Amino acid sequence: MPSRLTALVLDAHNPLRVAQFWAGILGRDVVTDPRGALLPGSDTQVGLRFVPSPTTKVGLNRTHLHLTSTSPADQQATVAHALRLGGSHVDVGQLPEEGHVVLADPEGNELCVIEPGNRFLAGCGFLGEVACTGTRDVGLFWAEALGWPLVWDQDEETAVQSPLGGTKVAWGGPPVPPKQGRNRQRFELDLVDGDLETEVDRLVALGATRLGEVEDGAVELTDTDGIEFRLG
């Protein structure tokens, strides 16, 4: 495809601090640049970028990350490691009988450490899922935009995954709360082939809306749910 998903971008008051937390969790290096702090991904694991923003987190994030486990001991080790790095337990309404553990990073961004044996995330790697609030239509949009197979489409829930496997990106379906202001988590795409304007036109034809140019000649758009993303 002409563009690829490079990273999930998260707004942060202290980008380097949050990036260091996630680098410790994921075992990745932090690369700093004028835009913030990047944890590069791979062909099968989504990257993370943390950018400075004065905005304050209100309520639950529309997007959070799921980490996988190979055994109960492995799950507890990941939880303990996250707490040592500055994470915390958080209550989002999970039930006692549910097997996953809900935590937050140092700036309150939710994450789940998933119990072992989860079939949906089997073979997805440690960063198993980017879990998003969104409609079925936006899942269909991203499948076409990225050229990733639709690996789940049931009860208004959708998920896509790179043809090479790895991290899934999923949308939970209704009810979808109304978007309020600029989203604090959004996707970053890199152009890998062809012309930027041609790729923008392709995405617009799929249902995206162009917002305008941003730094470094990149273009900001919104997907079919109105969530911002960057193409550069």
C-alpha positions in Angstrom: 0.0 0.0 0.0 1.2 3.6 -0.5 1.2 4.3 3.2 1.8 2.3 6.4 0.8 2.6 10.0 4.0 3.8 11.8 2.8 4.6 15.3 0.0 5.3 17.7 0.5 8.9 18.8 -0.3 9.8 22.4 -0.4 13.4 23.8 1.6 13.8 26.9 2.6 16.5 29.4 6.0 14.9 29.7 6.6 12.8 26.5 10.0 11.5 27.5 8.8 10.3 30.9 5.9 8.4 29.4 8.0 7.0 26.6 10.6 5.7 29.1 7.8 3.9 30.9 6.6 2.2 27.7 10.2 1.5 26.6 10.8 -0.3 29.9 7.6 -2.3 29.4 8.1 -3.2 25.8 11.9 -3.5 25.8 12.4 -0.9 23.1 14.7 2.1 22.7 13.4 5.7 22.8 14.3 7.9 19.8 13.8 11.6 20.4 13.2 14.1 17.6 11.6 17.6 17.3 8.1 16.1 17.4 8.6 14.2 20.7 9.7 10.7 21.7 9.3 7.6 19.5 9.4 3.9 20.3 9.9 2.4 16.8 7.8 -0.6 16.0 8.4 -3.3 13.4 6.6 -5.0 10.6 4.5 -6.8 13.1 4.5 -4.6 16.2 3.0 -1.1 16.2 5.2 1.8 17.2 4.4 4.4 19.8 5.0 8.1 19.7 4.6 10.6 22.6 4.2 14.3 21.7 4.0 17.3 24.0 0.5 18.7 24.6 -1.1 20.9 27.3 -4.4 19.1 27.1 -5.7 17.2 30.1 -7.0 13.7 30.1 -10.7 13.6 30.8 -12.4 10.3 31.4 -11.3 7.1 29.7 -9.2 7.2 26.6 -10.8 6.2 23.4 -7.8 4.1 22.6 -5.7 1.9 24.9 -3.2 -1.0 24.6 -3.4 -4.7 25.4 -0.3 -6.6 26.4 -0.3 -10.4 26.2 0.8 -13.0 28.7 2.2 -16.6 28.2 1.3 -17.8 31.8 -0.3 -16.5 35.0 3.2 -15.9 36.4 4.2 -14.0 33.2 1.1 -11.8 33.6 1.9 -11.0 37.2 5.5 -10.3 36.3 4.4 -7.8 33.6 2.0 -6.1 36.2 4.8 -5.9 38.8 7.2 -4.5 36.3 4.8 -1.9 35.2 4.2 -0.8 38.8 7.9 -0.5 39.4 8.2 1.7 36.3 5.6 4.1 37.6 2.3 2.6 36.5 -0.7 2.1 38.8 -3.8 0.0 39.2 -7.0 1.6 37.9 -10.7 0.8 38.1 -12.6 1.1 34.9 -15.5 -1.0 35.9 -13.8 -4.4 35.4 -15.4 -7.3 37.2 -13.5 -9.5 39.7 -14.0 -12.6 37.6 -12.4 -11.0 34.5 -8.9 -12.3 33.9 -7.2 -9.2 32.6 -5.5 -6.6 34.8 -6.1 -2.9 34.2 -3.3 -0.4 34.8 -2.4 3.1 33.9 0.9 4.6 32.8 2.4 7.6 34.6 0.0 10.0 32.9 -3.1 7.9 33.4 -3.3 6.2 30.0 -5.1 2.9 30.5 -3.6 -0.4 29.5 -4.7 -4.0 30.0 -2.4 -7.0 30.7 -4.4 -9.8 29.2 -4.7 -13.2 30.8 -2.9 -16.2 29.2 -4.8 -18.3 26.8 -6.7 -15.4 25.1 -7.5 -16.8 21.7 -8.2 -13.5 20.0 -4.7 -12.3 20.7 -2.9 -15.6 20.2 0.2 -15.1 18.1 -0.1 -11.3 18.1 3.1 -10.7 20.1 3.6 -8.8 23.4 1.8 -5.6 22.2 -1.2 -7.6 21.1 -3.8 -5.0 20.4 -4.6 -1.4 20.0 -8.1 -1.3 21.3 -10.2 1.6 20.1 -13.6 3.0 20.6 -15.2 3.2 17.2 -17.9 2.1 14.7 -17.9 -0.8 12.4 -17.5 1.6 9.5 -14.2 3.0 10.8 -12.8 -0.6 11.0 -13.8 -1.1 7.3 -12.2 2.3 6.5 -8.9 1.3 8.1 -8.9 -2.1 6.5 -9.0 -0.4 3.1 -6.7 2.5 4.0 -3.9 0.2 5.3 -4.5 -2.8 3.0 -4.8 -4.9 6.2 -7.2 -7.9 6.3 -10.3 -7.6 8.3 -9.7 -10.4 10.8 -12.9 -9.8 12.9 -16.3 -8.5 11.9 -19.0 -9.5 14.3 -21.7 -7.7 16.4 -20.5 -4.3 15.0 -17.0 -5.0 16.4 -14.1 -5.1 13.9 -10.4 -5.7 13.9 -7.6 -5.5 11.3 -4.1 -6.9 11.3 -1.1 -6.6 9.1 -0.8 -9.4 6.5 2.5 -10.3 8.3 0.6 -10.7 11.6 1.4 -9.0 14.9 -0.5 -6.3 16.7 -4.3 -6.1 15.9 -6.1 -2.8 15.8 -9.7 -3.2 16.9 -12.9 -1.1 17.3 -15.5 -2.1 19.9 -18.6 -0.9 18.1 -21.6 0.9 19.7 -22.3 2.6 21.9 -19.7 5.1 20.7 -19.6 8.3 22.8 -19.5 11.6 21.0 -16.1 13.0 20.2 -15.2 16.1 22.3 -12.4 18.2 21.0 -9.2 16.9 19.4 -8.5 13.2 20.2 -5.4 12.6 22.4 -4.6 9.3 20.7 -4.4 9.0 16.9 -2.5 7.2 14.2 0.6 8.3 12.3 1.0 7.0 8.8 4.2 7.2 6.6 4.0 7.5 2.9 6.1 4.7 1.5 5.3 4.8 -2.2 3.9 7.4 -4.7 2.8 11.0 -4.3 1.5 12.5 -1.0 -1.4 14.3 -2.7 -2.4 11.2 -4.6 -2.5 9.2 -1.4 -4.5 11.9 0.4 -7.0 11.8 -2.5 -7.2 8.0 -2.1 -8.0 8.2 1.6 -10.5 11.0 1.0 -12.3 8.8 -1.5 -12.5 6.1 1.2 -14.2 8.5 3.5 -11.5 10.5 5.2 -11.6 14.3 5.5 -8.6 16.5 4.9 -7.9 19.0 7.6 -4.8 20.6 6.3 -1.0 20.6 6.3 1.0 20.3 9.5 4.7 20.3 10.3 7.3 18.8 7.9 4.9 18.9 4.9 2.6 16.2 6.4 -1.2 16.3 6.1 -3.7 15.8 8.8 -7.0 14.1 8.1 -9.8 12.5 10.0 -11.1 9.0 9.5 -14.8 8.2 9.1 -15.4 8.5 12.9 -13.8 12.0 12.9 -10.6 10.9 14.6 -7.5 12.7 13.5 -4.5 11.0 11.9 -1.3 12.2 10.2 0.1 11.2 6.9 3.7 12.3 6.0 
